[in-house]
Amino acid sequence: MIVDCAMYRDGRRSNAPEDFSDALDEARATGDAFLWIGMHEPTEKEFEHVSQEFGLHPLAVEDALTAHQRPKLEVYDDSLFVVLKPVSYDEDRDTVTAGELMVFIGDSFVVTVRHGEGAALSAVRRRLEHEPDVLRHGPTAVLYAVSDAVVDHYIDVAAELQADLEELEAEVFAPNAADTKNTAARIYAFKRQVLEFRRATTPLLLPMDRLAFGNVPFVHDHARPFFRDVADHLTKANEYIEGLDRLLSDALAAHLAQMGVRQNDDMRKISAWAAMAAVPTMVAGIYGMNFDHMPELRHAWGYPGVILLMAGACLGLHRMFKSRGWL
């Protein structure tokens, strides 16, 4: 559905004809105006009228309707098509959710198509409407503001993930870490969220570089420094994400190593107790063979002596294993 539709003349919102074709003709006739239409998960029928009026390319229209696209920038004869993937982070469920935002810009028009619950553009529109000096630069200003808002939120989400990662690291390296359960599963689930984040940010580097350094139609040359700033922020966000991924891999490796060490400790304890149990078992087994001619069978102190021998052997083994840290 259409969330908002407005004409902006000389950087300020103004009244426009209800018919898209008339509004677009008026915007192009004045030369200092453009039309901005915002849509949220439109159906094929709802988007058909918009695409016909603005002459949008069928392939771009198909991408905008079906969604599930990678971040990209495509140039067509009459329009420029940009796909962004805004992300949001649910702290309660520790999940990263990526939406989709498609931006069409052309001669005196901007069409934004949003999929998902996040990435509402109302705040961006309000901010631009309070900055007429920026908005009077036309569709290029809208593309920059939308891209800047999406990329800046990447950094916010990365900071939230960093805070949760620090809590997870504290859990992994806690003194009582042996009592924690499903830590490996939590780390792996965290890595999946970081991977989902990377799918939104990494492919966007090339489109931002093209906007910042290339000659892209429908984008003014004077806007390149602003897109370079967005590209710098995106690079920073990607560095954050790569760091998170490396730290998670290190935390998982450390956790698995700790589990191995704990298992070795357990095996040493079991082996030590088994060795101490083996000595009296061996002695008792020998005296249980029921031969007539065995030492100390007729001696009065034979039984207490054997018991003391077994106890002394076990005590000596216990002290040896204790000194070596096995117990």
Stockholm file with secondary structure:
# STOCKHOLM 1.0

chainA/1-327         MIVDCAMYRDGRRSNAPEDFSDALDEARATGDAFLWIGMHEPTEKEFEHVSQEFGLHPLAVEDALTAHQRPKLEVYDDSLFVVLKPVSYDEDRDTVTAGELMVFIGDSFVVTVRHGEGAALSAVRRRLEHEPDVLRHGPTAVLYAVSDAVVDHYIDVAAELQADLEELEAEVFAPNAADTKNTAARIYAFKRQVLEFRRATTPLLLPMDRLAFGNVPFVHDHARPFFRDVADHLTKANEYIEGLDRLLSDALAAHLAQMGVRQNDDMRKISAWAAMAAVPTMVAGIYGMNFDHMPELRHAWGYPGVILLMAGACLGLHRMFKSRGWL
#=GR chainA/1-327 SS CEEEEEEEETTEEECCCSSHHHHHHHHHHHSSEEEEEEEESCCHHHHHHHHHHHTCCHHHHHHHHHCCCCSEEEECSSEEEEEECCEEEETTTTEEEECEEEEEEETTEEEEEEESSSCCSHHHHHHHHTCHHHHTTTHHHHHHHHHHHHHHHHHHHHHHHHHHHHHHHHHHTSTTGGGCCSHHHHHHHHHHHHHHHHHHHGGGHHHHHHHHHSCCTTSCGGGHHHHHHHHHHHHHHHHHHHHHHHHHHHHHHHHHHHHHHHHHHHHHHHHHHHHHHHHHHHHHHHHTSCCSSCTTSSCTTHHHHHHHHHHHHHHHHHHHHHHTTCC
#=GC SS_cons         CEEEEEEEETTEEECCCSSHHHHHHHHHHHSSEEEEEEEESCCHHHHHHHHHHHTCCHHHHHHHHHCCCCSEEEECSSEEEEEECCEEEETTTTEEEECEEEEEEETTEEEEEEESSSCCSHHHHHHHHTCHHHHTTTHHHHHHHHHHHHHHHHHHHHHHHHHHHHHHHHHHTSTTGGGCCSHHHHHHHHHHHHHHHHHHHGGGHHHHHHHHHSCCTTSCGGGHHHHHHHHHHHHHHHHHHHHHHHHHHHHHHHHHHHHHHHHHHHHHHHHHHHHHHHHHHHHHHHHTSCCSSCTTSSCTTHHHHHHHHHHHHHHHHHHHHHHTTCC
//
